Amino acid sequence: MQLSVKQIHKFLIKNNQSLSVAESCTGGLLSSLLTRSSGSSVYFKLGVVAYSNQAKHRILSIPLKMMKQKGSVSRDVARSMAQAVRRLAKTDLGIGITGIAGPTGGSPQKPVGTVFIAVSGKRKTISKEFHFTGNRTTIRNKSALKALELLKEFFDTYS
């Protein structure tokens, strides 16, 4: 399912949903997409680019122990990012993205293109693992667009 940013914009306004995002590997790209349309301030409340582990810990209160044990690119960290930004901004929904956009930073366990995306609502948080291919720009773009798809899927399933 390929959603357009305009569809998400209309969807969030129609359903009176507020949104915040915490991004790592996408470096603000998702926030940029979400704020592209006039009127996005109705739903978009906060975008945090927490690129380093220190930023994830200081701004989003992600436990350093979790990042050390699970890795900063993990399902648990994505979930925690989504939950933390939702609480911080007091929004209905939160999205967390963490991954390895490359071309460096990958490992055999977590190769370049490994991305975890989480969506958190008041009653439920989901997190999924993705493996994207392409160069750094392509992986970042695919990650941001997949986050929008996951947001719509989350709302359709858990609302």
Secondary structure as GFF3:
##gff-version 3
##sequence-region A 1 159
A	DSSP	alpha_helix	5	14	.	.	.	ID=ss1
A	DSSP	beta_strand	19	23	.	.	.	ID=ss2
A	DSSP	alpha_helix	29	34	.	.	.	ID=ss3
A	DSSP	three_ten_helix	40	42	.	.	.	ID=ss4
A	DSSP	beta_strand	44	49	.	.	.	ID=ss5
A	DSSP	alpha_helix	53	60	.	.	.	ID=ss6
A	DSSP	alpha_helix	64	70	.	.	.	ID=ss7
A	DSSP	alpha_helix	75	89	.	.	.	ID=ss8
A	DSSP	beta_strand	93	99	.	.	.	ID=ss9
A	DSSP	beta_strand	114	120	.	.	.	ID=ss10
A	DSSP	beta_strand	125	131	.	.	.	ID=ss11
A	DSSP	alpha_helix	136	158	.	.	.	ID=ss12
###
